[in-house]
Amino acid sequence: MALIDSHAHLDFYTDDLEPVLTRARQAGVEAILAIGIGDGPATMHRALEIAQATTSPALPRIFASVGIHPQEAAHATPEALHRLETLAADPRCIAIGEIGLDYYHVENPLPDVQKAAFVAQMEIAARLRKPILIHCRTSELATPAAKEKFEGHGNPDAAWDDLLALIGEHWQPHGLGGIMHCFSGNVDQAHRSVEAGFYLSFAGNLTYPKAVGIREAAVLAPASRILVETDAPFLAPIPHRGERNEPALVAHTAAALAALRGVSPHELSVVTSRNFHHLFPLTA
């Protein structure tokens, strides 16, 4: 069984990256997409450096992305965007992201600031002909102050509505697609995402008891549009919930997704790996 972790923050493993990657390979992980957002634009190069330095056949193949997270949207200056475009031109960088909208934390930039950064990065991705990795977090479970700031007219799904509207206007015409990272929406949002050309990547929260809506979307999603990820070091799946996550644990999420869809873990690994290579042909 060969799995691909479609989203992991490898630059968080400052002290034990090689053991983490070794465990991943032993668990059947053949490739990892390292997410290049860093702690902000000044460090978004770190994932690419990891990808360039990891060449051992005993470890998973590492590919990278580069992007400015919506929480850092206020720092998407012309200089930062130019640097992003320069980094993204590297062949080892296969995607722009994670980018999008985050209406959860009250301290996040205002929606218009987030939207401007999102659109600017979609424009870069379109020029470079590279898919995008989407972060979308709603205000549904946010504090009252965040709800007041982000929900507009009391719409807890405002982030999804705004995101899909921007994608429809600025991204779909290019036909490049991308990934809805850590998909946490409902069945309708899953359908609209697929219609917009996106793959749905499921993370460890798929295994959490309260994630009923995510599991419903996971069951109904087209087999040709599903992926698995860890979002490591976050969102460790059951039975490791609460621990530091790492790419080896993507096997638990894959097994849970396989069980939900009524297929074997091997079949699930074949399907998700094929989907990843279809979106990123240079990784095959």
C-alpha positions in Angstrom: 0.0 0.0 0.0 1.4 3.4 -1.1 -0.1 6.6 0.3 0.4 10.2 -0.4 0.1 12.8 2.3 -1.3 15.8 0.3 -0.8 18.4 3.1 1.9 18.5 5.8 3.8 21.3 7.5 7.2 19.6 7.5 9.0 22.8 8.5 7.5 22.4 12.0 9.7 19.4 12.6 12.9 21.3 13.4 14.5 18.7 15.6 13.4 15.3 14.2 12.5 15.6 10.6 14.4 12.6 9.3 12.9 10.2 11.9 9.5 11.6 11.1 10.1 11.0 7.4 11.5 7.5 8.1 8.4 6.5 10.0 6.3 7.9 7.2 8.1 5.7 4.6 7.8 2.7 6.9 4.0 3.3 7.1 3.7 3.2 3.3 3.8 7.0 2.6 5.5 7.4 -0.8 5.2 11.1 -1.2 4.4 14.3 0.8 3.3 17.7 -0.2 5.1 20.1 2.2 3.2 23.3 2.7 5.2 26.5 2.3 3.5 29.1 4.4 6.1 29.2 7.2 5.3 31.6 10.0 4.5 34.2 7.4 5.9 35.4 4.1 9.4 35.8 5.4 9.7 32.0 6.0 7.5 30.6 3.3 10.7 29.2 1.6 11.3 26.5 4.2 9.1 23.8 2.7 10.9 24.2 -0.7 14.2 23.9 1.0 13.1 20.7 2.6 11.9 19.3 -0.7 15.2 20.2 -2.4 17.3 18.7 0.4 15.3 15.4 0.7 16.6 13.0 -2.0 17.2 9.7 -0.2 15.3 6.8 -1.8 14.7 5.5 1.8 12.5 8.5 2.5 9.2 9.7 0.9 9.5 12.0 -2.1 8.9 15.6 -1.0 7.2 18.2 -3.1 6.5 21.8 -1.9 4.0 24.6 -2.2 4.4 28.3 -1.4 1.7 30.7 -0.2 0.5 33.4 2.1 -2.1 32.1 4.6 -5.2 34.2 5.0 -4.2 34.9 8.6 -1.1 36.7 7.2 -3.0 38.5 4.4 -2.1 41.9 5.7 1.6 41.0 4.9 0.8 40.1 1.2 2.8 43.2 0.1 4.0 43.6 -3.5 7.4 42.5 -2.3 6.1 39.4 -0.6 4.0 38.5 -3.7 7.0 38.9 -6.0 9.1 36.6 -3.7 6.3 34.1 -3.7 6.2 34.1 -7.5 10.0 33.6 -7.7 9.8 30.6 -5.3 6.8 29.1 -7.0 8.7 29.0 -10.3 11.0 26.2 -8.9 9.9 22.9 -10.5 9.9 21.3 -7.0 7.1 23.7 -6.1 4.0 22.2 -7.5 1.2 24.4 -6.0 0.4 27.7 -4.5 -1.0 27.5 -1.0 -2.4 27.2 1.4 -4.4 30.3 0.5 -8.0 31.3 0.9 -10.2 32.8 3.7 -10.3 32.4 7.4 -13.2 33.9 9.3 -12.6 32.1 12.6 -10.1 34.1 14.6 -11.2 37.6 15.6 -7.6 38.9 15.1 -7.5 37.9 11.5 -7.5 40.6 8.8 -10.8 42.0 7.6 -12.5 40.1 4.8 -11.5 42.6 2.1 -7.8 42.3 3.0 -8.1 38.5 2.9 -9.9 38.6 -0.4 -7.3 40.8 -2.0 -4.4 38.5 -0.9 -6.3 35.5 -2.2 -7.0 37.0 -5.6 -3.4 38.2 -6.0 -2.2 34.7 -5.3 -4.7 33.1 -7.7 -3.3 35.5 -10.3 0.2 34.3 -9.7 -0.9 30.6 -9.8 -2.7 31.2 -13.1 0.5 32.8 -14.6 2.6 29.9 -13.5 -0.1 27.3 -14.4 0.0 25.7 -11.0 -3.0 24.4 -8.9 -4.0 26.1 -5.7 -4.4 24.7 -2.1 -7.4 26.2 -0.4 -7.8 27.0 3.3 -11.4 27.8 4.3 -12.5 28.2 7.9 -15.9 29.6 8.8 -17.1 31.6 11.8 -19.6 28.9 12.8 -17.7 27.9 16.0 -16.0 31.3 16.5 -16.4 33.7 19.4 -19.2 36.2 19.3 -16.8 39.0 18.4 -15.5 37.0 15.4 -19.0 36.2 14.3 -19.9 39.9 14.4 -16.7 40.8 12.4 -17.0 38.1 9.7 -20.5 36.8 9.3 -22.0 39.8 7.5 -25.8 39.4 7.9 -25.6 36.5 10.3 -24.3 34.0 7.8 -22.0 31.4 9.4 -21.1 30.1 5.9 -19.9 33.5 4.7 -16.4 32.2 4.3 -17.5 29.4 2.0 -19.8 31.7 0.0 -17.1 34.4 -0.4 -14.5 31.8 -1.3 -16.5 30.0 -3.9 -17.6 33.3 -5.5 -14.0 34.5 -5.8 -13.0 31.1 -7.2 -15.8 31.3 -9.8 -14.7 34.7 -10.9 -10.9 34.5 -10.7 -9.9 30.9 -10.9 -12.4 28.6 -12.7 -11.8 30.3 -16.1 -8.2 29.0 -16.0 -9.3 25.4 -15.6 -6.4 24.6 -13.3 -8.2 23.1 -10.3 -6.7 22.6 -6.9 -7.3 21.0 -3.5 -9.8 21.9 -0.8 -7.4 21.2 2.0 -8.7 19.6 5.2 -12.2 19.6 3.8 -14.6 20.5 6.6 -17.6 21.6 4.7 -21.0 20.0 4.1 -22.3 18.0 1.2 -23.4 21.0 -0.7 -20.1 22.8 -0.3 -18.3 19.6 -1.4 -20.5 19.4 -4.5 -19.8 23.1 -5.4 -16.1 22.5 -4.8 -16.0 19.6 -7.1 -18.0 21.5 -9.7 -15.4 24.2 -9.5 -12.6 21.7 -10.3 -11.3 20.9 -6.9 -10.3 17.7 -5.1 -11.4 17.2 -1.5 -8.6 16.3 0.8 -9.7 14.6 4.1 -7.6 15.0 7.3 -7.7 13.5 10.8 -10.8 15.4 11.8 -12.7 12.9 9.5 -12.3 10.4 12.4 -13.7 12.7 15.2 -17.1 11.7 16.6 -18.7 15.1 15.9 -17.6 15.3 12.3 -20.8 14.0 10.9 -21.1 16.5 8.0 -17.5 15.8 6.9 -18.1 12.1 6.8 -21.3 12.6 4.8 -19.4 14.6 2.3 -16.6 11.9 2.3 -19.1 9.2 1.4 -20.8 11.1 -1.4 -17.6 12.6 -3.0 -16.7 11.2 -6.4 -13.9 8.6 -6.1 -12.0 10.6 -8.7 -11.8 13.7 -6.5 -10.7 12.4 -3.1 -7.3 12.8 -1.4 -6.0 12.2 2.1 -3.7 14.3 4.3 -2.5 14.8 7.8 -2.2 18.6 8.1 0.7 17.6 10.4 1.6 18.4 13.1 -2.1 19.3 13.6 -5.3 17.2 13.7 -4.0 13.8 14.6 -6.6 11.1 13.8 -8.1 8.8 16.3 -6.5 6.8 18.0 -3.8 9.5 18.3 -6.0 12.5 18.8 -4.4 15.1 21.0 -0.9 13.9 20.1 1.5 15.6 17.7 0.5 14.5 14.2 2.9 13.3 11.6 2.7 11.9 8.0 2.9 8.3 9.1 -0.6 8.7 10.7 -2.2 9.4 7.3 -2.7 5.7 7.2 -5.4 6.0 10.0 -7.3 8.6 8.1 -7.1 6.6 4.9 -8.4 3.5 6.7 -11.3 5.5 8.1 -12.1 7.0 4.6 -11.9 3.5 3.1 -14.3 2.1 5.7 -16.8 4.9 5.1 -16.7 4.3 1.4 -16.9 0.5 1.6 -13.6 -0.2 -0.1 -10.3 -1.7 1.0 -7.4 0.4 2.4 -5.4 -0.8 -0.6 -8.0 0.4 -3.1 -8.3 3.7 -1.3 -4.5 4.2 -1.5 -4.5 3.4 -5.2 -7.4 5.8 -5.9 -6.0 8.7 -3.8 -2.5 8.3 -5.2 -3.8 8.3 -8.8 -5.9 11.4 -8.1 -2.8 13.2 -6.7 -0.7 12.3 -9.7 -3.6 13.4 -12.0 -3.6 16.8 -10.4 0.2 17.0 -10.3 1.4 15.1 -13.4 5.1 15.8 -12.7 4.9 13.8 -9.4 4.0 10.5 -11.2 
